[in-house]
Amino acid sequence: MVNLLTILTGVVCLLLMLVVLIQNPKGGGIDSTFGGTQANQVIGASRSTAVIEKVTWGLAAALFILCILTALAVGALDAGVSGGI
């Protein structure tokens, strides 16, 4: 169980790094990175930044929850091994 949670945490961390690197602090973000004005025509500039922002917040929340669950699982595992001392 702990191994699965650790792997999921690592995957979420990698995805979060990727999403953060896609963002541009000046608001250009995904449209300037992936094709300039072509990205604007497909999903619109304001919608592309809103989607990336929502994905960032979702991954951050998932990372927070996975860290808490992993800590609880490790604590339960240690309590079971040490006999509850």
OpenMM code with the backbone's topology and positions (N, CA, C; nanometers):
from openmm import Vec3, app, unit

residues = "MET VAL ASN LEU LEU THR ILE LEU THR GLY VAL VAL CYS LEU LEU LEU MET LEU VAL VAL LEU ILE GLN ASN PRO LYS GLY GLY GLY ILE ASP SER THR PHE GLY GLY THR GLN ALA ASN GLN VAL ILE GLY ALA SER ARG SER THR ALA VAL ILE GLU LYS VAL THR TRP GLY LEU ALA ALA ALA LEU PHE ILE LEU CYS ILE LEU THR ALA LEU ALA VAL GLY ALA LEU ASP ALA GLY VAL SER GLY GLY ILE".split()
positions = [
    Vec3(0.0824, -0.1200, 0.0000),
    Vec3(0.0000, 0.0000, 0.0000),
    Vec3(0.0868, 0.1263, 0.0000),
    Vec3(0.1894, 0.1252, 0.0855),
    Vec3(0.2774, 0.2407, 0.0940),
    Vec3(0.3522, 0.2598, -0.0385),
    Vec3(0.3930, 0.1493, -0.1002),
    Vec3(0.4626, 0.1600, -0.2291),
    Vec3(0.3732, 0.2215, -0.3357),
    Vec3(0.2485, 0.1808, -0.3410),
    Vec3(0.1543, 0.2366, -0.4386),
    Vec3(0.1341, 0.3860, -0.4157),
    Vec3(0.1168, 0.4250, -0.2904),
    Vec3(0.0989, 0.5669, -0.2594),
    Vec3(0.2236, 0.6479, -0.2941),
    Vec3(0.3409, 0.5888, -0.2714),
    Vec3(0.4656, 0.6573, -0.3039),
    Vec3(0.4795, 0.6756, -0.4549),
    Vec3(0.4452, 0.5742, -0.5313),
    Vec3(0.4521, 0.5844, -0.6773),
    Vec3(0.3523, 0.6881, -0.7282),
    Vec3(0.2302, 0.6861, -0.6752),
    Vec3(0.1298, 0.7852, -0.7154),
    Vec3(0.1747, 0.9271, -0.6809),
    Vec3(0.2377, 0.9441, -0.5656),
    Vec3(0.2889, 1.0748, -0.5257),
    Vec3(0.3960, 1.1230, -0.6235),
    Vec3(0.4842, 1.0321, -0.6635),
    Vec3(0.5876, 1.0681, -0.7600),
    Vec3(0.5303, 1.1078, -0.8945),
    Vec3(0.4295, 1.0352, -0.9404),
    Vec3(0.3660, 1.0671, -1.0689),
    Vec3(0.2971, 1.2034, -1.0623),
    Vec3(0.2272, 1.2288, -0.9527),
    Vec3(0.1600, 1.3578, -0.9368),
    Vec3(0.2629, 1.4706, -0.9302),
    Vec3(0.3759, 1.4471, -0.8638),
    Vec3(0.4816, 1.5489, -0.8583),
    Vec3(0.5347, 1.5804, -0.9975),
    Vec3(0.5602, 1.4785, -1.0766),
    Vec3(0.6094, 1.5009, -1.2125),
    Vec3(0.5084, 1.5776, -1.2971),
    Vec3(0.3808, 1.5387, -1.2870),
    Vec3(0.2768, 1.6097, -1.3624),
    Vec3(0.2637, 1.7546, -1.3168),
    Vec3(0.2743, 1.7770, -1.1871),
    Vec3(0.2651, 1.9129, -1.1343),
    Vec3(0.3814, 1.9983, -1.1827),
    Vec3(0.5009, 1.9413, -1.1866),
    Vec3(0.6153, 2.0154, -1.2398),
    Vec3(0.5935, 2.0518, -1.3863),
    Vec3(0.5426, 1.9576, -1.4640),
    Vec3(0.5171, 1.9828, -1.6056),
    Vec3(0.4152, 2.0936, -1.6251),
    Vec3(0.3076, 2.0885, -1.5493),
    Vec3(0.2012, 2.1891, -1.5630),
    Vec3(0.2507, 2.3264, -1.5202),
    Vec3(0.3308, 2.3320, -1.4137),
    Vec3(0.3826, 2.4607, -1.3686),
    Vec3(0.4795, 2.5187, -1.4715),
    Vec3(0.5602, 2.4327, -1.5329),
    Vec3(0.6540, 2.4822, -1.6335),
    Vec3(0.5831, 2.5295, -1.7598),
    Vec3(0.4665, 2.4762, -1.7900),
    Vec3(0.3901, 2.5204, -1.9071),
    Vec3(0.3379, 2.6622, -1.8861),
    Vec3(0.3060, 2.6959, -1.7620),
    Vec3(0.2489, 2.8274, -1.7347),
    Vec3(0.3513, 2.9365, -1.7566),
    Vec3(0.3012, 3.0523, -1.7914),
    Vec3(0.3840, 3.1710, -1.8079),
    Vec3(0.3343, 3.2747, -1.7084),
    Vec3(0.4218, 3.3288, -1.6246),
    Vec3(0.3736, 3.4231, -1.5230),
    Vec3(0.3148, 3.5518, -1.5800),
    Vec3(0.3390, 3.5806, -1.7049),
    Vec3(0.2848, 3.7020, -1.7661),
    Vec3(0.1529, 3.6764, -1.8381),
    Vec3(0.1001, 3.5566, -1.8310),
    Vec3(-0.0291, 3.5282, -1.8904),
    Vec3(-0.0230, 3.4707, -2.0305),
    Vec3(0.0944, 3.4599, -2.0917),
    Vec3(0.1063, 3.4045, -2.2259),
    Vec3(0.0920, 3.2539, -2.2245),
    Vec3(0.1612, 3.1902, -2.1358),
    Vec3(0.1499, 3.0490, -2.1070),
    Vec3(0.1448, 2.9556, -2.2250),
    Vec3(0.0419, 2.8758, -2.2280),
    Vec3(0.0316, 2.7660, -2.3239),
    Vec3(0.0195, 2.8157, -2.4677),
    Vec3(-0.0414, 2.9305, -2.4898),
    Vec3(-0.0585, 2.9760, -2.6265),
    Vec3(0.0745, 3.0155, -2.6905),
    Vec3(0.1671, 3.0710, -2.6147),
    Vec3(0.2958, 3.1063, -2.6734),
    Vec3(0.3895, 2.9870, -2.6806),
    Vec3(0.3709, 2.8896, -2.5947),
    Vec3(0.4579, 2.7725, -2.5931),
    Vec3(0.4246, 2.6763, -2.7056),
    Vec3(0.2977, 2.6533, -2.7308),
    Vec3(0.2550, 2.5524, -2.8275),
    Vec3(0.1879, 2.6145, -2.9488),
    Vec3(0.2632, 2.6889, -3.0269),
    Vec3(0.2119, 2.7321, -3.1562),
    Vec3(0.1598, 2.8727, -3.1653),
    Vec3(0.1822, 2.9553, -3.0663),
    Vec3(0.1433, 3.0960, -3.0761),
    Vec3(-0.0053, 3.1158, -3.0918),
    Vec3(-0.0465, 3.1765, -3.2010),
    Vec3(-0.1873, 3.2115, -3.2200),
    Vec3(-0.2732, 3.0910, -3.2549),
    Vec3(-0.2129, 2.9831, -3.2999),
    Vec3(-0.2922, 2.8645, -3.3336),
    Vec3(-0.3603, 2.8069, -3.2106),
    Vec3(-0.2919, 2.8103, -3.0967),
    Vec3(-0.3538, 2.7611, -2.9734),
    Vec3(-0.4701, 2.8508, -2.9324),
    Vec3(-0.4588, 2.9816, -2.9598),
    Vec3(-0.5687, 3.0727, -2.9283),
    Vec3(-0.6927, 3.0397, -3.0088),
    Vec3(-0.6745, 2.9993, -3.1332),
    Vec3(-0.7876, 2.9703, -3.2190),
    Vec3(-0.8567, 2.8411, -3.1785),
    Vec3(-0.7834, 2.7474, -3.1221),
    Vec3(-0.8423, 2.6188, -3.0866),
    Vec3(-0.9248, 2.6286, -2.9588),
    Vec3(-0.8645, 2.6792, -2.8499),
    Vec3(-0.9370, 2.6820, -2.7229),
    Vec3(-0.9489, 2.8217, -2.6645),
    Vec3(-0.8902, 2.9204, -2.7244),
    Vec3(-0.8981, 3.0569, -2.6741),
    Vec3(-0.7949, 3.0822, -2.5663),
    Vec3(-0.7383, 3.2013, -2.5640),
    Vec3(-0.6304, 3.2337, -2.4707),
    Vec3(-0.6778, 3.2309, -2.3266),
    Vec3(-0.7928, 3.2883, -2.2998),
    Vec3(-0.8390, 3.2929, -2.1608),
    Vec3(-0.8789, 3.1545, -2.1107),
    Vec3(-0.9360, 3.0736, -2.1980),
    Vec3(-0.9768, 2.9396, -2.1557),
    Vec3(-0.8565, 2.8501, -2.1337),
    Vec3(-0.7499, 2.8647, -2.2132),
    Vec3(-0.6327, 2.7799, -2.1982),
    Vec3(-0.5644, 2.8053, -2.0647),
    Vec3(-0.5544, 2.9314, -2.0247),
    Vec3(-0.4914, 2.9609, -1.8958),
    Vec3(-0.5806, 2.9173, -1.7807),
    Vec3(-0.7121, 2.9254, -1.7969),
    Vec3(-0.8023, 2.8821, -1.6909),
    Vec3(-0.7943, 2.7308, -1.6724),
    Vec3(-0.7836, 2.6566, -1.7813),
    Vec3(-0.7731, 2.5102, -1.7720),
    Vec3(-0.6431, 2.4713, -1.7043),
    Vec3(-0.5334, 2.5341, -1.7438),
    Vec3(-0.4041, 2.5021, -1.6834),
    Vec3(-0.4043, 2.5369, -1.5357),
    Vec3(-0.4665, 2.6468, -1.4987),
    Vec3(-0.4733, 2.6851, -1.3579),
    Vec3(-0.5547, 2.5837, -1.2777),
    Vec3(-0.6663, 2.5377, -1.3327),
    Vec3(-0.7483, 2.4382, -1.2634),
    Vec3(-0.6740, 2.3060, -1.2492),
    Vec3(-0.5996, 2.2669, -1.3524),
    Vec3(-0.5202, 2.1439, -1.3448),
    Vec3(-0.4126, 2.1577, -1.2380),
    Vec3(-0.3507, 2.2749, -1.2299),
    Vec3(-0.2476, 2.2984, -1.1289),
    Vec3(-0.3050, 2.2847, -0.9884),
    Vec3(-0.4177, 2.3469, -0.9645),
    Vec3(-0.4804, 2.3383, -0.8323),
    Vec3(-0.5249, 2.1955, -0.8006),
    Vec3(-0.5760, 2.1254, -0.9004),
    Vec3(-0.6177, 1.9866, -0.8788),
    Vec3(-0.5004, 1.8961, -0.8439),
    Vec3(-0.3899, 1.9129, -0.9163),
    Vec3(-0.2712, 1.8320, -0.8869),
    Vec3(-0.2119, 1.8676, -0.7512),
    Vec3(-0.2148, 1.9962, -0.7153),
    Vec3(-0.1648, 2.0363, -0.5835),
    Vec3(-0.2494, 1.9749, -0.4722),
    Vec3(-0.3799, 1.9741, -0.4903),
    Vec3(-0.4690, 1.9123, -0.3910),
    Vec3(-0.4464, 1.7618, -0.3839),
    Vec3(-0.4282, 1.6986, -0.5001),
    Vec3(-0.4011, 1.5547, -0.5023),
    Vec3(-0.2704, 1.5223, -0.4330),
    Vec3(-0.1687, 1.6058, -0.4524),
    Vec3(-0.0399, 1.5849, -0.3858),
    Vec3(-0.0548, 1.5988, -0.2354),
    Vec3(-0.1288, 1.6981, -0.1912),
    Vec3(-0.1526, 1.7186, -0.0479),
    Vec3(-0.2212, 1.5971, 0.0138),
    Vec3(-0.3251, 1.5489, -0.0510),
    Vec3(-0.4003, 1.4337, 0.0001),
    Vec3(-0.3143, 1.3077, -0.0010),
    Vec3(-0.2385, 1.2866, -0.1082),
    Vec3(-0.1516, 1.1689, -0.1154),
    Vec3(-0.0439, 1.1717, -0.0079),
    Vec3(0.0094, 1.2880, 0.0222),
    Vec3(0.1103, 1.2979, 0.1285),
    Vec3(0.0516, 1.2622, 0.2644),
    Vec3(-0.0690, 1.3092, 0.2904),
    Vec3(-0.1343, 1.2761, 0.4185),
    Vec3(-0.1655, 1.1273, 0.4250),
    Vec3(-0.2191, 1.0713, 0.3176),
    Vec3(-0.2501, 0.9281, 0.3169),
    Vec3(-0.1243, 0.8426, 0.3325),
    Vec3(-0.0151, 0.8834, 0.2687),
    Vec3(0.1098, 0.8087, 0.2815),
    Vec3(0.1615, 0.8150, 0.4243),
    Vec3(0.1542, 0.9321, 0.4860),
    Vec3(0.1982, 0.9454, 0.6249),
    Vec3(0.1138, 0.8587, 0.7178),
    Vec3(-0.0159, 0.8553, 0.6952),
    Vec3(-0.1034, 0.7705, 0.7776),
    Vec3(-0.0735, 0.6226, 0.7556),
    Vec3(-0.0476, 0.5840, 0.6317),
    Vec3(-0.0176, 0.4439, 0.6014),
    Vec3(0.1147, 0.4022, 0.6630),
    Vec3(0.2142, 0.4887, 0.6571),
    Vec3(0.3438, 0.4568, 0.7185),
    Vec3(0.3295, 0.4502, 0.8699),
    Vec3(0.2514, 0.5395, 0.9271),
    Vec3(0.2277, 0.5365, 1.0716),
    Vec3(0.1570, 0.4095, 1.1152),
    Vec3(0.0594, 0.3662, 1.0382),
    Vec3(-0.0119, 0.2426, 1.0703),
    Vec3(0.0791, 0.1221, 1.0530),
    Vec3(0.1646, 0.1265, 0.9521),
    Vec3(0.2592, 0.0176, 0.9297),
    Vec3(0.3601, 0.0099, 1.0429),
    Vec3(0.4104, 0.1231, 1.0875),
    Vec3(0.5065, 0.1253, 1.1990),
    Vec3(0.4413, 0.0807, 1.3295),
    Vec3(0.3157, 0.1186, 1.3501),
    Vec3(0.2439, 0.0782, 1.4725),
    Vec3(0.2215, -0.0728, 1.4728),
    Vec3(0.1948, -0.1289, 1.3560),
    Vec3(0.1735, -0.2737, 1.3476),
    Vec3(0.3016, -0.3513, 1.3692),
    Vec3(0.4134, -0.2983, 1.3209),
    Vec3(0.5420, -0.3670, 1.3355),
    Vec3(0.5934, -0.3575, 1.4776),
    Vec3(0.5789, -0.2405, 1.5413),
    Vec3(0.6330, -0.2223, 1.6762),
    Vec3(0.5372, -0.2711, 1.7847),
    Vec3(0.4219, -0.3158, 1.7470),
    Vec3(0.3270, -0.3668, 1.8456),
    Vec3(0.2457, -0.2596, 1.9137),
    Vec3(0.2403, -0.1415, 1.8552),
    Vec3(0.1556, -0.0359, 1.9082),
    Vec3(0.2184, 0.0395, 2.0229),
    Vec3(0.3482, 0.0409, 2.0337),
    Vec3(0.4164, 0.1111, 2.1438),
    Vec3(0.4194, 0.2580, 2.1156),
] * unit.nanometer
topology = app.Topology()
chain = topology.addChain("A")
for resn in residues:
    res = topology.addResidue(resn, chain)
    for name in ("N", "CA", "C"):
        topology.addAtom(name, app.Element.getBySymbol(name[0]), res)
